[in-house]
């Protein structure tokens, strides 16, 4: 379990002096223990490279005195010598009550798409360790081996480190590729805000990193050394993990004689020790995965590194599941629940039948939410959100409960899912499959057509979904409100309902969802949509055939709005009943320093952005940019920049945080929020279900409608309360009704104290973070393979349709055709799929991908771009381009790089190109020799497409156009 301090997100504090030898490698690989605080190096012993950790007693005393600080270690994945922890001594620059956040942006999944494939600092948050650090003064030695006790006694002191102020480079001098432009500065001249505190690790309180890594085996360089005869060297792919000595007995038998045979073999190694007198850790080779660059070995390595349990469920766990299959709902359960099935299968035949259905991705098999909608009196609607009652099948304290709590989340990879629960539960018993009776928790509202809540009901129910719609099915219904959709275009519908009835329900839900969404943003919500890649895979090889940017449409928004509405309603419900034991989800405001930097950037670029609140930011993003493709590209870049200051959304126990202002969800702009709608894949939702069941246990279903509004028919068992809209757009829960006898079927409050619930919340946060990182790495893996895998060149027909450039690889949606194009080549205006060209994805052919990109950052020798077709961020280095020279300068406050290209032939002069933020360029993504590595190369100006567009725009700079 993680430490409670993990609740607070962290911000990068720069590069502490001595971090290379202390905070970086030591923090990742060292083991905590009760070692004495003073080194006992004696004559004849090897000299210690690292200082001995403090004892537990010294650490406890130091924390009490305030001479030691405790925090979560973060290490830059691109520069392992850069590490940081939060410093509670450093006061925030505003009245924020949160520790300022790291670069990780983790807006709730209901609010934003998947994060970009990027080379960013997000990895700072990977598998952190909770550590104790002692801050040290500039008088300490360069490697951090100064007077430790003086640092502890004197307390925390400020120091200067070598940092570079923005924009202080020599703006006038051209730079050739052979020149070194690194410039040091006198730190005494730096302003106060540039001063940086430094520290060193003195104790590891809790290991969170798995101590496992994927990488490659090598022979030691010194063949005459004693170590050469005992050990091989393991070089991790993740540079934050130290190199590791591995006993030769763990290595393949012929490794010493044939090391080149294993040069491309991926291994898993686990650190077991790290002596103070050794530069390298000691490890044990766990497994040979296979060839680097192949999907399954790389995937297994990713899962292992991030501690994802992908093993089969044990027999003890499976014995917790129903053994008599096919399973049916026990008769006594019907008396404890409201029956929402259609009249033909319900004893209460006088009821109007409920049209219940699911809307999910077409490939989904774990269906944990369903919707219902039917008209009631006065033109209003009864709308229900029905969530699989997973807690019914997961008894608290059982072996199944323990393994689900440990996994905490399902992990979604490109090619498969690592489930939190056994597949029998995920795909059959709990999944709301059509035309089968299922146990659910339901929230049912009476809503006006404008989305105003008139009444609200919570309870356990029995449903029977009439059909399984995909997002595409629902979208076609929304886009064709009067069109009669042929039955062959829709999934089967149960005999009790018709496709027309389902169509009407979808349209009614869509209209209400639009009103709810509009009101949410009026009330100050924020959504940061980022580009999300989806892949088409070859059914035989599993290799990527193509990719596309996932399109977020009205059908997605429909489902999102009602899931948000249910999550907010349940949060209010459980917090009202158990103010000290509610499991909620909070989203702190953006971290101040990074937000101020972004404000400064927008001012420099002439962008009229308002960052004063979530709603103001959302309004700025909506109103600042137009609808042309360049405005949309600028919006994508700025949206990505806006995500960086955002802190992580975190689960927490309401009894642990004293200040309820910290409960708020910044992006949703609501006081209370939780996760209720995905219990099949999130253990936090299971905990919330148990709390909701206990909440309902003390209430009899009854009617308490607002302004005489019609109550949902057949209330059954549950709790029904009127809702009154609050000024902030949320709906405050009324006072509880009179106490009644215990409703059958509901459970008592789970036997857990707030501190224990907080530990569960922390663990869910840890595993959720790991799951997101694994998902990002899986996407990166498949995209890297796609960059390398290309069909052979073919000669296009001279009569090419202009939409399809000659010989160009493309993805997207075919005009007038539902679904995705199959990745292929354009010949004569027709999409020619790979198999038709006599090529299979199994053929590993190298070749680049081309795309437009927008510049999002300019440095003195490189610039960063967002590759628009794929949502990938890459850095382009000037020394990798065929340039005569390049010059960095600032025009006003805007950084620019002027590139002077080598002429392509002797008769041409050098071409000049100016690169600034928001410039549009064309790039080529090209695979490198190293497995899964690819680089972005800027295309020479004047090549196809780019200059024509600039000429059409009159050559205006995009930022100037915005001014």
N, C-alpha and C positions, 0 to 999 in steps of 0.2 A: 504494500500500500504506500501511497505517496504521503509526504509530509504536508500538514495543513498550510504551510507557507506557500505551497504551490498554487494556492488560490490566487495569489497576487502575480500578475504578469510582470515581465521584466523588460528593461530596455537595455540596449547595448551600451556599455560604458567605455568603449574604446579598447585600446591595447595596453593592458597593464605591463609595466616593466617586469621582466622576469617571468612573464606568462609562458614563454616558450619552454622553459624548463620546469615550470611549476604548475601553473593553472591548466595548461593544455594537456600534455601527455600524462602528467600525474593525475589530473582530475578524471581522466577517462579510464586509466588502467589500474590505478592503485587500489589496494584493499584497505579499509579502515581496520583499526585494531587498538588494543590497549598497549601501545608502545610507549616507552618512557619519552618524556619531552626533550631530554638532552641526549645527543648522540654520544655513544660510548666507544668511539673509534679508538682503537689501541694499536700499538706497533705490531706489524705483522698482518693486520687486517687490511682489506682493500679500502681505499678511500671512498667515502660515500659521495655519490653524485647528487642525491636528493637528501633533504633534511628529514629527520625522523618526525613523524606526526606527534602532535601533543597527546597527552593521555585524556581519557574521558573526564577525569577530575579537573584537569587544567582547562579543558574546553568548557565545562559547566561553569567554572568560576569566571572564565573570560566573558562568557555570554551574560552572566549576571552583572559583571562590572561594566559591560558595554565596550570592552576592548576587542571583542571578536564579533563578527557579523556572520549571519547564516543565510544561505540562499541557494538557488539552483544554478548550477554551472552551465553556461552556454558557450559553445565553441563554433567559430566560423568554419563552415564546411570547405570553404575555398582557401582560407588562410588559418591553418590550425594553431598558429601562434597567437591568434587573436581570440581572447576569451573574456567573458564578463559575468558578473552576478549583480543583482540589485544591491544598492546601498541605502539602507534605511536612514542613514545619517544625512544624506543629500536631500534637501527639501525640494519638493516639486516647485515648478515655476509658476504654478497657479494654485487654485484652491481644490484641485483634484484630490480626491481621497483615495486614489488608487496609486500603487506604484506604477511608474510609467512603463509602457509595454514594449515588447520586442517587435521585430519586424513581422512576426507571424500575424497574418490576418485570418481570423477564423469567425467570420460572421456566420450566424446560424444558417444551416443548409437551406432553410425555407426562404432565405433572403438573397442568396447569391449562388452563382454557379460554381463549379469546381475551380480551384485556383489554377493559375497558369502553370504550364511547364516552364520553369524558369531556373536561372542560375542565381537566384537571389539568396538573401540571408534567412529564408524561412527555415532552413535546416538548423539554425541556431537552437531550435526547440527540440531537436531530436533526442529522445532518451536521456534527459538530463539527470545528473546526480545532485542530491542535496549535500552541500558541503559547508564547512566552516572556513572562513578566510580571516586572516589578520592583515590589515592595511599597513603598508610600510612607507617610509619617508624617502625622499629623493637622495638622502645621504646613504641609503643602503647601497650595497654593491650592485653592479649591473645585473648579475645573475640572481639577485634576490637573497643572497646569503649574508645579509647585514646583521645588525644587532637586533635580533628578534624581540628580546625582552624589553629593550628601550621603546620599540614600537608599541608594545602592549601597555607599557607604563604611561607613556606620553599620550596615548590615545590616538585619534585619527588626525592625520595632518594632510594638508593639501600639497600637491606637487605638480610640476610641469612635465609633460611628456612631449616628445617630438610629434607634433601634428601639423597639418597643412591647412591654412585658412583658404577658404574657397576664393578662387579668382586671383590668387597672388602669384601665379606663374608669370613668367616673362611673356607678355602678350605679343611682343613684336618679332621675336626671333624665329625664323623658320627652322624646322627640325628635320634632319634626314634620318633614315632608318637606323643608321649606325650610332647616332648620338644618344647619350644617356641624359634624360631630362629630369632625373630625380634631383630635387632641391631640398636641402636641409634648412632649418630655420633656427634662429635663436629663440628658445622658448620663453626667455625673459620678456620678449616684446609682445607676447600673446596677450589678448584680453582675458579678463577673469573667466568668461564663459567657456574659454578653450582649455582651462585647467582641468586635469583629470586625476581622479583618485586611482591608486593602484593597490593591489593586495596580493597575497599568496595563499595557497591552500594549506591549511594546517591540520585538517581532519575531514574525513568523509563520513557524514552522518548516516546516509542511506544510499545504497546502490540502486540505481534505476536502469542504467545502461545494461544491456544483456551480457556484456563482456564477450559477445560473439561477433565475428566479422568475416566477411568474404574477402578473398584475395588470392594471391599467387605465391608459390614456393620458389625460393631461389637458394643456390648454394652460397655459403659465406665467401666473402672475397679473399680472405687470407687462408690459403690452403694449408699453410704450415702451422696454423694455430691449433691449440688444443680444442677450442670450440668447434672447429671445422669437422672434427672426428665425432662430435656428439650432437651437433645441432644443424638444422637448416634455418633459413630466415624466411619468415612469413611476412609478406608485404600487403597490408590491407588496402582494399579499393577505397575505403573511406579514410582520408588522410588525417582525420581527427583521432583515429585509433593508432596507437604506437605500433612500430614494427615488433615482431614477436619471435623469440627463439622457440623452435619446435624440435623436440627430440627426433633424431633420425629414425628411431624405431617406430614412430608414428607415421612416417612417410612411406610412399610406395617402395617396394623392395629394390627396384632398379632406378630409383630417383638419382642416386649419387652418380651412377655410371651413365645414365641417359637423361640428364636434367632438361634438355631441350624438348624432349617428348612431352613434358608437363608444363611447358612455357605458357600455354593457353588454357590450362586446366584450372577451373575455379574450385577452391577449397573453402571449407568453413573451419575456422580456428577459434578457440575460446581461451581467453586469458585466465590463468590460474594463479599467477603470482607476479610480483614485480619487486625485485630486490633493490635496496637503496644504492647499491654499488654497481648497478647495471643500467646502461642506457636503454636497453630493450626489456620488454616484459617477457615472461615465460608462459608458454601456452601449450595447449593440447589440440592436435589436429582431430577434428570431429568427423569430417566427412569430405569425400570428393564429390562435387556436385555434377561435374561434366564440363563441356566446353564453354568458355566465356563467350557471351554474345548470343547464346541460345536461350529461348524463352523460359523453359522449365528450370534449368539450372539457375538462371539469374533470378527467377521468381522465388525459388526456394531460398536462395541466399537473402533476398530482401526480407522475406517473412521471418527467417531465423534472426537476422540482425535486429529486427524490431520486436522480437519476442512474441510474435504471433503464433499461437498454438493452432497448428493445422493438422494435428494428429487425429486419428479416428476416435470417436467417443468410446469410452470403456464400456464393458458389459454392465458394470455397476451403474453407470449413468443410464444406459439404455433400459435397464430393468425398472427405472422410474416411469417409463412410458407405458401407456395402456398395452397390454399384451394380447387382448382379444381383438383381432382386426377382421373386418373393418369396424372401427369404433363408432358407436352411436351415443347420442346424448342420453344420459340416464333419465328415466321418467320423472324422478323427484326434482330434477333441475328445472323443469318447466314451471313448477309452482313457485320457484324463487326468482323468476326472471319475467320481464315483460316480453311477450311473444310478438315479434314483428313479422312473422312469416305470413304468406298470403292466405286468404280464407280457406283454400282447398286443403291446407295442411294444418290449420289452426282450429282449435275448439271454439274460439271466439269469432264465429263467422259473421257477426254483425259489424265487425270492424271494416273500415275502408282499407283495402290492401295497400301495403307499403311497397313501393317500387325501389328496391335496394340493388345497387350495382357497384362494381369496382371500376376504377380508371387507373391504369398502370402502364409502364413500358411494355411493349409487346412481348418482350422476352422474360418478364417477371414471373417468378413462381412462388415467391413469398408475399402473398397479398394480405397485408395487415390492416388495411383501411377500406371502408365502403361508404357510400353516400346514399341518401334517400331524399326525395322531395315530392310532396304532394300538396295540392291546393286545399285550403281550409276556408272558413267563412270570411266574409269581408275582403276578399281578394288577397288574403295573406297566404303564407306557405308554412308548412311544417317541414323543417329541414333537419336531417339527422346525420351525424358523423358516427360511424360504428367501427370500433377498433377490436381486433382479435383479443380475446381474454386469455392471454398467454399465462397469466399468473394461476389460472385454474389447473394447468398442466405442470406447473413448476412449484411444487410445495416448498415452502420456506424451510431451509435447513437441510433439504435433501441433497444427494450427490449431484443431481441435475442442477439444482439451484447453485451449488458451490462452483461447478465448472462454468455455468453461465455468468456468474458474478466475476469469475477470474477472467474470462474472455472479454466480457463487458460489451462487446460490439461485434457485429459481423464485419468482415473486411472484404471490400469489393475491389477486385482486380479487373483488368480489361477482359480476361478470358474466363474468369470463374469467380465464385464467392467462397470465402472461408466462413462458414456459418457460426453464429453464436450458439445455436441450438441444433440438436440432431435434425436431419432432414425430414424425418417423419413428422416432427412438429412444424418445421418451417414451411413445408410444402403440402402437407396433408391435414393434420389435426387442427392446426391453428390458421392456416391459410384460408382466406375467405373465398374459396373456389365456388364457381357458380353452381346453382341447383343442388346444394348440399346444406344441411342445417349446421349452423356454427354458433358458438358461444362468443358473446361480445360485450364490451362496455360501450355505452352509447351516450352521446350528448345530443339532445333534441331541442331545437328552438322553434318558437313561433316567430317568424320574421315578416316584416312588411316587404313589399317589392323594392323598397329603398334600402333594405338591409337593417332596419331598426329592430332591435331585439325586444319582443313583447313578453316572452316567457322563456324559461330555460329549465330543462329536465336532465338529471343524471341518473343512470341506472345500469344494471346488468340486464342483458337482453339475449334473445335468440333470433337470429336472422337467417334468411335464405336469399343469397344474391341471385338475381335473375339472369345476369350476364356479366361477362368479363370484357370490358371495353379497353382498348388501348388508347393512348393519347391521340393517335392518328384517327381512330374511330370517332372520339369525342370532338376532335377538331373539325372533321368533315361535317358533323352535325351542326356545329356552331357556324361554320362558313356557309352551310346550306340550310337555313332555318325552315324554308318552305319546300325543300326538295325531299321527295320520297326516296330514301336510300334503298337500293335493291338489297334483298336479304343476303345475296351471295357476297356483298361487300361488308357485312356485319357478322359478328360472332353469333352463335346460337343463343336464343332467348327462351326462357322457360315458358311453358304453355300458359301459365297464369298471367303473363304479361305480353305485350306486343312491342315490336320495335318502335312503333309510333309513340307509345307511352314512354319508353326510355328516351326517345328523341325529345319529347316535350319536357321531361324532367331535366335533361342536360341543358336545354335552352333556359329554363327557369333558374337553374343553378348558376348558369353563366351570367344572366342579367343581375342576379343578386350579388354574385362575386364581384362584378364590375363596380357596383355601388360600394361594397365593403372595401375594395382596394382603393377606390378614389378617396373614400373617407379616411382610410389609414394614412395616406400620404398628406391629405389636408391636415391631419392631426400630428404630423411631424415624423413619419417613418422614413427610413432610408433604405434604399436597395442599391447594392453595388454589383451589377451583373458583370461577370468576367467570362472571357471566352473559354469554352469547355470542349475538349476534343472527344469525339466518339469514333470508333473504328468498325470497319467491316472485316471479318476474319474468314479465311479459307476453311471450309468445313473439314477438309482432310488434313491439312498441315497445321492449322491453327495460326498461321502467319498472317500478318495484316495485309489485306487487299487494298485498303484505302482508308481515308479518314475524312471527317467533316466536322465543322463547328456545330455543336448541338444547338438546335433552334428552340428557344423558349417561347411557347405560343400560348394562346388563350386557354387551351385545355389544361396546360400546366398551371396557369394562373388560377383557374377555377379550383383545382384541387388544393393548391397552396392556400388560398384564402380561407377555406373551411377547416383545413388542418391548423392554421394559425388561430382561428376563432376557437377551436376546441382546446388547443394548448393553453390559451389565455384563460378560458373559462375554468379548466381543471386547476390551473395554478391558483386562481382566486379561491376555488372551492377547498382545496387541501390546506391552503395557508390559513383560511378562516377557521377551519376545524382544528388544525394542529399548528399554531403559529411558531412553535419551537422545533417541530419535526418535519416540516415540509421540505421536500426535495425540489428545489427550484433551479432556474437557469438565469444567470445574470450576464450582462454584456457591459463592461465598464466603458467609459468615454475614451476617445483616442488619447494616446500618450502625448503630453503637452509639447515636448521638444520637437518631435518629428512633425507634429501638426503645425507648429510655428514655422518650421522649415518649409513645409508645403505652402503655407500662406505666403511666405516670402517669395517662393518660386513663382506662384501664380501672379503675384504683384509684378515681378520682373517680366513675366511673359505677357502682361496686359490682360489676364483672364479675370473677369469680375466674379470671383467665387466667394461665397459666404460660408464660412466654416463655424459659425457661431452655434449651430445645433445640427442634429441629424437631419431634421426637416429642411433647414436652410441649405445644407449641402446638397440634399436630394433635389431641391428646387433649382439650385444653381446648375447642377448637371443636366437637368431637363431643359433649362431655358437658355443656357450659354451657347449651345451648339445647334447647328442646323441639321437638315436631313440629307445633305449631299454626302458622298462617300468620304470626303476628307474631313468634314465636320464629325462624322461618325467615328473615323479613325482617331481623331484628336480626343474624342470622348472616351474611346477605349483606353488610350494612353493615360488620360487623367484619372479615369476610374481605377486603373491599376495603381497609380500613384496614391490615390485616396485610400486604398486598401492597406497600405503599408503602416500608417500610424494606428490602425485599428487594433485593439487588444482582443484577446481570445474571449469567446463566450464560455462560461464555466458553470458546471453544476455545483451547487452548494446546499448545505443544510441551513434553513432559516434561523435555527437557534444558535448558530455559531457567529454570524455577523450581527453586531449590535445596532448598527446604523441602517435603517431600512432604506435610506437613500441609495445605499450600495446594492440594493436588490434590483434596481432598475435595469431594463434592457435598452441600451443606447440606440441600437439600430431600429428596433420596433417602437421605441419611445413609449413603453408601457411600464407600469410599476412592478408587475408580476408576470412571470412567464415560466413555463416548464416544458418538458417533452413527454407527451402522452400517446402520440399517434403511431409509434413504430416499435412496439414491444418485441416483435419477432427479431429485430436486428439491434436493439439497444437495451441493455439491462437497466439503465436509468428509467426507462419507460415502465419496465416491470415493477420497479420500486414505487413509481408513481401510481400504478394500478393498485398496488396493495394499500397505499395510503388512501386512494379514492374509495376502495371497498370499505376500509375502516371508517371513512368519513360518512358513507351512506348507511353504515350499520346502525346509527342512532336515529335514523329518520324514517318515517312512514311516507310513502308516496302520497302527495296531496296537491291541491290546486291553490296557487297564489299568483294569479295573473295580474298583469299591470293594466290599469285602465279598462278593465272588463274584457281583456283580450281572450280569445278562444284558446283554451288549453289543449295540448296534444291529446288526441283521443286515446282512451285506454291507458291511463298513466301507469298502471301496474306497480311493481315494486321500484322504488327509487326516490329521488328527491327533486321537487319541482319548486323553483323560485323565480319570482319576478326580477327583472333586470332593468335598471334605470341608467341611461347613458350619462357618463360623466363628461366634464368639459374637455378632457384630453382625448375623447373618442373612445375610451375604454368603458366598460360597464361594471359598475360597482356591485358587489354581491350584497344582497339584503341581509338583515339579521336572520338567524336561523329560526325556523318555525318551532312550535311547541314540541317538547320531547315526546317520543312515542316508544312503543316497545320495539325490541330489536327485530329488524327485518330478517327473515330467513334468507340464507344464501350469502350474506355479507360477513366479512371477517373482522376480527378485532385488529387494533393497531399493532403493526409489526413490533416485535420486542427488540427495539434498537434505540439506543441513546443518541442524542444529537452528535456527540463526538464520533461515535461509530458510524453514523450515517454520513458524516463529513468524510470519513476515511473512504467509504464506498464511493462518494462523489468524487473525491480526488483520484481514486483508481479509475473511475469512468473517464475522467478528464485525461489521464495518462494514456489510456488505451485508445480513446478517441483521437488524440493527437497522433499516436503511432499509426492508427488506421488511415488517417488522412495522408500522412507522409507515405505510407505504403501504396496507397492509391495513386498518389502523384508519381512515385517512382515506377509503378506499373505502366502508367501512361507514357512516361518518359522512355521506358524500355521499348514499348511497341512503336513509338514514333521514331526512335533511333533506328530500329530495324527497318521501318518503312523508308527512311532516308537512304538506307543502304540497298534495299531491295527494289529494283526497278526493272521494267521490261526492256528488252533489247530495242535499239533504235530502229525505227521503221520509216519508210518514205511516205509522207502524207500525200494525199491527193492534192493537185493544184487547186481544186475547187473547194477549198476549205470554207466552212461556215465561219463568219467572223467571231462567233462566240467561242469557238474552239481553236486556239492558236496551234500552228503546225507543230506536230511532234511533242505537244505539251501534255504532261501528266496533270490530270485534274480530278477534283472531287466536287460534290455539290448536289443540287437537286435538279433533276431534269425538268425543263419547262413543260407544264401541263401534265406531269406524271407524278403520282404520289410515290413517296418513298425516296430512297437515295439512289443516285447513279452508282453503278458498279465502277470502281476505279478502272480507268482504261485510257485509250488514246483516241484522239479525235481524227477521223478520216472522212472527208467529204461531209462534214457536219454531223456525223453519226458517232455515237459513243461505241467504240470497239472494245469490248472487255478483253482482259488479258488472255483467257483461254482461247478466244477466237484468233488470237495472234500466234497461237502455238507456244504460249509461254505459261509457265506455272509459277506461283509464288515460291515454290520450293527451290527454284533456280536463283541462286544468290548472285545477282548482278548489281554492280555498284553504279550509282548515278545520282545526280543532284536533284533537289526540288527547288523550284523557283517561286518567289512570292514578292508582292509589295510589302514594304515594312515602313513603319514610322519611327523616327528617331525620338527617344524618350530621355536621353541623357548624353551630354557631351563632356568628355574628359580631355586631358592634354594630349594623349596618344591613342585614344580609342573612343568609341561611342556605342551606346546601347540602343537596340531597336526592338520594337514589338513586331513580330512577323504576323501580319494580319490574317493570312489565310489559315494559319495553324495556331495562333495564340501563343506562340513560343517567344520568350525573351532571349536574345543572344547579344553578346558583346563582340564588336568587330574591331580588330586591332589594325592600326595603320601600317605596322611593319609586316603585316601579312598581305598587303596589297601592292601591286606593281606601281609604286609612286616614285616620282623624283624627289618630292619633299612634301611636307605638310606643316601647316602653321596653326597654332591655337591662339585665339584672341577673344576678347570680349567686346561686343558691339553694344554699347550702353551697359546693360547688366546681363545681356544674353551671350552665352558662350558659343563660339563658332570654331569649326575646324575647316581650314581651306586645304583641299587636297589637290596636288598637282600630279596628274597621271603621266606615266611614261607613254610616249607616242607608240601607236601600234606598228607604224612603219616609218621609214626615214623621211618620207615626204610630208608627214603630218607633224604638226606642232603638239606640244603637251596640252592635254585637256585639263581644265580647272573645274573643280566642283566644291561648292560651299555646303557644309553639313551643319545644321543647327537643330535645336529642339523643334519637333513637329515637322521637320522636313520629311518628305516622302521619298523613299529610295526603293530600288529593287535589289533583292539579295538572292544568293544561291546558298542553300543548305547542302553541304557536301560531307559525305562520310569520311572519317579519318581512318588511318590504318589500325588504330587501337579499337578494340571491340566496343560498340555502342557509343563511340565518340563521334560527334559531328560538329562542324564549325560553320559559321555564317560568313560569306564573302560578299562584299559589295560589288555589284555589277558596275562596269565602266559606264560613265555617262554617255548618252547618245545611243545606247542599246535599246532594244525594242520596247516601246510603250511609254517609257518614263518621260522623255523630253517632249513628246507629243502632248502629253497631258499638261506639262508645265507651260508649254506654249499656249494651250487653250486657256489656262488660268492667267496668262499675261506675265508669267514668271514671278508672281508675288509669293513672298514667304508666307507660310500659313499663319504664323504668329502675327505678322503685320496685317494680314487679312482680318484676323480676329480683332485687332485694335480698331 
